[in-house]
C-alpha cells in the first residue's frame, strides 16, 4: 500500500516481531506491533528525524539481535569445549582461507607481540601491498626486510619464496588491523576481496560495526539493495572479528533486508555487471565465513545470513542486453525505434538497465504466467508468491512500473530463456535453481539422487532422503567452499522444515513419532556444530533401536 504524505507517494511501513524476522515467518503485508521498521522508502531530510530513524532501526536490530544471541548461545558453548588447545605461548586469534586468491591468513598473539602470517596456496611472484588501520603507513621498525614505500599510504613487501609472509608487531602500540591487497608481478595483476583484505589484531567492538551501518542506512541519499550488499562486504571481517554478536548483527540486518523491511530503492542506479559482481563477492565471502570462521557461532550465523542472499555472478551485461534483444527480435518499440507499443516492457527494461535485483525474477515469472493465461490475476498472484510484489510496490520503485502488460504470447519462449539469465545472477537458496548451479560439484550418483528428490519432493520418504543427501553434501561445501553447494544445502534444510511443519503429528503413531524425532536431531546436527545435539541424536538412536515397551525404555530419553 501507499500513503499520501506531503504530496509524495510513500510506502506504508511494515512491521514484524523479532522472532518472526529471525525465523523467516514474517512476510510483508502482515501487521505486527512489537517492532516497527522506519527506513522503508525515501529518507527523511531533517537531521533530527534522521537521528530518530537510526535510533528506531537500532531498536529493531537490537531486539532481533538479542533473540539471535539467545538461540546461538548453546551452540557456541557446546562447540567451544571441543576446540583444540593452542600451541604453548601462542594464541591464534583468527584463521581464514580465501579460495579465490589462494591465500590463508592467520593472526596470532604471544606474550609480547602480535603476528600476521599469510601463506599462498600456490607459489608465484607476488607482493603484499599493505598498511595499518585505515591505510596508514606502518613505522619502519614494523616493516619486514625488503619492504619499500610506494606512496604516502602504503608499503609493499615481497612474499618469501613466492608463498610466505610474516609481519610482527610489538604488543605495546599494536595497530587494530592490517589492511592489504595482493599484487602479482609476472604478469602484473592486482587481487582484492571485493574491497580490502583485513587482518584484525585487536577486534573492534560490535558497536563500531553497528554505528557504521546505521549511519549510512539512515542518511545516505543514494541507496539500493546492492549498496547494502557492498557495505556488508566492507564490514564483514570486522563483524567476524567482533565475534558472534557482530555476526548476529550482520545476519539480522540482512534478514531485515531480505524481508524488504529495509528499502531496496533510493535514487540509485548501477550497471548489471557491477551488481552481479557485488552479489557474487558477498555470497562467496559469506560461504567462506560459514566454513572457516574461528568461532562456531560465527560460522552458524554466516550460514543464516547466506540463506537470504542472491548467488551473484553470471553475466550482468546479459541482463541488460537480453531484454533489449527480446524487444528488437519481436518488434516491440524501444525508445525512438518503431514497433509494438508495450509500456510495461519499456518500463521494466529501464529498471533492468539501472537497478536489476532479485525482484526481477518474480516479475519475470509473473509476466510468463500472464502470457500463458492472458489473465492479469495470474500476474499478481505469481508476483506475490515470488517476492511479495504488488502493483503499489512496482509503482514505488526508482524506475516505476505502472502499466499492465499487453498479451503477447509469442514472448513465452524468449521470456523463459530470459528467466534463466536472471536466475544465474539473482537466484539463491531455492531448490531448483540452487541444484542447477551446484550439480557440477557432485559425482553422477549424487546428482541423480538430488534430482530424484526434487522430482519427488512431496513424497512421504523425502525428509529421510534430505538428511541422507545433506550428509553427502557436507564435505563438498566445507572443503570445496562452493557457494552454490552451500546454498543448495540451505535449500534442502529449509524444505525439510516445510515438510515437517506440514505433518499432522497428532495423527502419528508412537513409532512414527520416535522416527520423526530422530530425523530432526540428525538433520540439526549436520551443520549445527553442537556436541550436545550430536550426543542427543546418538542417545535417541539407541532409544529408537532398543527394545520398546516398559518403564525403563520410556525413561531412557530423559
N, C-alpha and C positions, 0 to 999 in steps of 0.2 A: 504494500500500500504506500501511497504518497500523501504527504500532508502539505498544505499551503502555508508557507512561512515567509514573511517579508517579500511576498511576490515571487518566491522561487520554490520550485518543487523540491521536496526533501524527503528521503525515505523515513517511514515511521520506525522508531527504534525497536529492535527485537530484544527479548530478554530470555535468560536461561539460568538455572541454578548451577552452582559449581559442579555438583555430581553429574548432571546431565552433560555439561561441557566436557568433562574428562572421560565419561563413558561413551560419548557419541550419541546419547539418547536425544539430545536437543536438536531441533530442526527449526530453521527459520519459519516463522508463521505461527509458532506456538508462543503464547504469552506466559511468562513466569515472573514471579515478583521479587525473588531474593537478590538477584544480581542484574544490573542494567548496564548495557554497553552504550556509550555515548559517542563513539567515534565513527558511526555509520554515516556516510555522506560527506558533504563538504565541511572543512574545518571551520570552527568559529573564529572570528577575526580578533575580538578583543582579548588582550593578554590575560585579563583576569578570567575570562571564560576558557581560554586555552589551559590555564593552570587548573581550573576546575575539572576540565576534561581529563587531564593527566591524573589527578587525584582519584577520579572515579574509575578510570581504567585500571589504575594501580590497585584499587579495591577489588575489582573483578578478578584480576590475575592473582592477587594475594589470597582471596578466598579459595579459588581453584587450586592454587599452589599448595595451600595448607592441606587440602584433601589429597592432592597428589603425593605429598611427602608422607602423609599418614599411611597411604597404600604401599609406598615404596620402603617404609622403614623396616619391615620384617625381612624383605628380600636382601637389603643391604647388610643387615646384621647377620643373617644366616650365611651369606657368602663370605663376609669378611673373616669369619672364623676359618675358612678354607684357604685363605691367601697364603702363599709360601713365604717364609721369612726372608727378609732382605739380607744381602751379604753383610758381614760384620763391618761396622764402621761406615756403611753406605746405605742411604735410604733412596730408593727410586721414587721420585715424585710423579713422573708421568712417563709413559712409553707408548708410542704410536707409530704405526706403519702407514705410509702413504703409497698405495699400489701404483697410482698413475705416474708420479715422478720417480717411483722406485727408490724410496729412502725410508729409513727407520730413525726416529728421533727419540732419544731418551734424556730426561732431565733427572739429575740425582743430586743428593746433598750429603756432605760429610760434616765432621765436627767444625771445620774452619773454612769450607769452600762449597761452592755450587758448580755443577758441570753440565754442559750440553754436549752430547755425543750424537753425531749424525753419521749414519752408515748407508752407503749406496748399495742397493742390491745388485747393481751391475757397474763394474769399474769403467769409468770413462773420464777424459779430461774435463774437469769441472771446477768452478769457483763458487764459493759461498759469498753472496752479496748481502751484507748484514749490518745491523745497527742494534741499539738497545732502546727499550721503551718505545716512544713514538718516533722512530727514526732519528735518534740522537747518536752522535759519534761516540764510540767507546774510547775510554782512555787508552793510551798506548800500552800501558802495562797489562791491559787485558787482551791485547791482540796477539794471536798465535804467530809463530815465525812465518815469514813470507807474506804477511798481510800488507796491503797497500791501501792508501786512502784515495778514493775515486772522486769524491766531491765533499761538500760541507755536511753531508748527512750520513754517508755510508762508507764502509770499507769492503775489500774483497780479499778472501783467503782461499788458497788452493787446497783441494782435498788431497790428503796424503795417499799416494798410490791410486788416485782417482776414485777412492771409495771411503775414506775415513776423515772425520773432522772432530776435533776435541777443543772446546773452549771452556776455560775455567775462570771463575770469579771468586774473589775473597768474600767471606760471609758478611763482613762489615762493609756496607755500602753497595751490596749486590743489587743490580737492576731488577726491576719487576719481570722483564721478559726480554727475550732476544727475538727480533723480527728479521726475516730473511726471505730471499728468493734464490733460485739456483741459476747459474749461468754455465751452460755447456760451451766449450770453446772450439770444438772441432766437429762440425761447424758450429758457429755461434747460435745458441738457442736459449732463450730465457724461459724458465719454468716457474709458474706461480701456483697458487692454490685457489684460484678464483679470487685472489687477493693475496695478502702477505701470509707466509707461514709465521706462526708464533709459538715460541717455546717459553712457557711461563715458569720462572724460578720462584716467584712469590705470587701465589694465586690471588686474583682480585676477589673482592667481596661480591656477593650476589647483587648488593645494592648498586654497585658500579655498573653492572650489566643492565639491570632494570632501568636505572636512570637514563642510560644511553638510549635504550629502545623507546622508552616513553617520551623522552624529549623530542625524538624525531616523529614518532607516531602521532603525537598530539599537535604538532606545529608545522610540519613540512607541507607547503602548499602544493607540491607536485609529488604525487604518491600513487602507487599501484601495488598489485599483488607481487609483481616481480621486484619492485623496490624493497618490499618486506623480505623477500627471499634473499636478496643481496645483503641486506642488513643482518639477517640471521646467519649467513655465511661469515660475515665480518666478526660477529661476536661469539661464534660457536666455540672457538678454542678457549675464550675467556670463561664462558659458561661451564665448559667441561672442567677447567682448572678450578672453578669455584665449587665443584663437587655436585652431588645430587640435587641440591637446592637450585643451583644455576641451571642444570639441565631440565629440572622440573619447570622452571620458568620458560625455557625455550619450548618445551612440549606444550605447555598451557597456552602460550602466545600463538603458536602455530595451529593449535586446535581451534582457538577462537577465530583465527583467520579462515581455516577450512570450513567452519560453520557460517562464514560470511557475517560474523559479528563485528568484524573489522572491515573497513572499506577496501574494495578492490580497485576503485576508480577515483582518482582525484587529480584531474588536469595533468595526465602523464601520457606520454607516447614513447614506444621503443620498437625497434625492429625485431622481427620474429627470430632472427638468428641469435640476437643478444638475449632474448627471453629464453630460448631453448638452451643456450649455454649456461645461463644463470641457474635454471632449474636443474640441469644435469649436475652441475658442480655441487649444489647443496644436497641433492639426493645421494650422490656418491659419498660426500663427506659425512652425511648422517649415517650411511651404511657403515663407513669406517669406524665411526664412534660406537655404533651398536655392537661391533665385534672386537674393538681394540682399546676402548676407553679403560683406564685403570680401575675405576670404581664400578662395581657391578650395577649399582643403582643408575649410574650414568649410561651404561650400556642399555639397560631396560628402557630408560626414558628416551634415549635416542631412537630406539625401535618404535616407541609410541609416537614420536614426532614424525618419523618417516611415513607412518601409516596415512597421513593426510597430505603428503607431498606428491606433486607430479614427478614422473620419472625423468623428464627433460631429455635433451639430446635430439637425435633425428636431424632433419634438415629444416631449420626455421624458415629459410627462404622458400621452401616448397609450400609452406602455408600461404605465404603471400602470393606466389605465382600460381598455386593450384586453383584458387578461386578465380583469378584472372583468366586462366586457361578455360575453365568451365564457362565463364561468361562469353568469351570470344568464340569458343567452339560451338556454342549453342545459340549464337546470335542475340545475346542479351545486351542491352545498352550499357555502355561503360563510359562515363564522362561524356565527351562530345561524339563518341563513336555511335552511329545509329544502330538501332536494334529493338528487341522486345523490351518494353518498359516494365521493370520489376523493381520498385523502390526498396523492397525488403532485401533483395540480394545486394543492391548497391550500398545500402546502409551497413549490412553485415560485412561486406567487402571492406568498407572504411574501418570498421572495428578490427578486422583481422589484420589490416595493414599496420595499425597503430598500437594495438593493445591486445594481442591474442593471449588467451589463457584457458584453463580447463573448462570454463563455461562454454567454450565453442564446441566441445564435444556434445554437450547437452543440446545446444542449438541445432547442431547438425543432425543428431538423432531425431529431434522433434520435426525438423524440416523433412527428413526422409519419411517419417510416419505420415505427415500431411500429404506428401507427394504420392504415397501409396494409396491413401484413402480419399483424398480430396476434402477431408473434414478438419476444420481448424480445431475442433475439440480434441482431436488426436494430437495436434501440435502442442497444445497447452498441457495435456495430460503427460505426454512424454517429457516435455520440458521440465515440469515439476518433479517428475520421478528421477530425473537425471541432473540434479543440481538446484532444485527448488527455484527454477526460473519462472518468472511471471511477466505479464505484459508490463507491469509497473517497473520491475527491475530492469527490463530491457530498455525502457524509456529513460531510466535514470543513469545510464552509462555515459561516460565522457563522449563516446561516439554512439548516440542513442539509436535504437531500432524501434521505430514507431509504426511501421506499416506491416500489414499482413501479407504473406507471400501469395503470388499467383500460382495456380495449379499447373505445373509444367512437368508432367510425368516422365518426359524424356530425360529429366535430370536425375532419375533414381540411380542409374548405374554410375554416372560420374560422381554423385554425392556419396555413394557408398565407398568409392575409392578414396575420395577426399577425407572421409571419416577415418580411414586407416592412417592417412598422413597426420591428422590431428592427434590420434591416439599414440602415435610413435613419440610425440613430444609431450603431450599433456596427460597421457594415461598414468594411472597409479596402481594402487592395491586393489584392483578389481580382477576377479578370477580369470576371465577370458583373455583380456589384453595382457595381463601380467604373465600368464603362461606362454603366450605367443612370443614374448621377448626373452623369457627365461629358459625356454626349452633348448637353446643352443648350448647351454652349460651342462646338460644332462646326457646320460647314455640312452641308448634306444629303449631299453626296458623301462627306465624311469619315465621317459617321455610318454610311452604308451600307457602306462598306469595313470599318469596325471590326466591325460586326455580322456581316458576311460572314466575317471572320477567325474570330470566336468560334464561328460555326456550323461552321467547317471547321478548327478549331484543331489537329487531328491530321494534317492533310494534309502531304505532303512539301514543299509550297511555303510553308508557314506561317512558317518562320524569315525568309525573304526579305521576306514581306509585313509582318512585325513591324517590321523595320528601316525599311521604307518609311513605315509609319504613324507610327513614333516620330519620324521626321524632320518629318513634317507636324504632329505634336503639340507639338514643342519650342517654337515661338514662342507657342503658346497658354498653356502654363504658365509660361514665362519672362517674358512680357509681361503676361498677364492675371492671373497669380497664383492661379488656382483650385486649391484643394487636391484637388478631385475629378479634374481633368485630370492633375495630377502623380501621384496615386495610381493612375490608370489606366495612365500611362506606366510606373510602377514595376511594376505587374502584368504588363504586356507584357514588360518586361525579364526578370522572373522566369520567365515562361512560355518565353521564348526560351532561357533557361538549361536549363529542364527538357527541351525538345525536343533540344537539343544533347547533353545528358548521356545521352539515350536512343539516340543514334546509335551504331551499330556501326562505328566509324571504321576498324577493321581490314579491313572488307569494302569500303570505298570505293576507287574508282579514283583515280589521280593527279589528274585534272582536278577530280573532285568534292571532293577534299581541298583543292585550291587555292581553289575557290569557297567552301568552308566557312570557311577561314581569313579570306577577305575579308569574309564576313558577320560573323564575330566581331569583327574590327577595326572595321568600320563601326558595329556596334551599340555597342561600347565607347566609341567616340569621340563619340557623341551627347551624353551627359551627363557624360563623363569629364573634360572641360575640360583635356585634355592635348595640348599642341602635339606632343609626341613621338609620342603614339598616333595623332594625325591624320596626321602625316607618314608613319608606318609604314603606315597604311591607303592613302595615296596611292601609296607606293612599291610596295606589294603589288598594287595595281590595275594599275600599269604592268607588273609581272611577269605578272599574270594575262592582260592583254590583248595582251602581246607575243607574238612567235613562240616557241613552246615547243620544247624539244629542244636538245641540245648543251650543252657545258660552260659557255658564257657565260650561258645562260639559268638554269642551275641555281645559278650563283654570285650572281645578282642579289639574292635575298633576304638574303644575308649582307652 
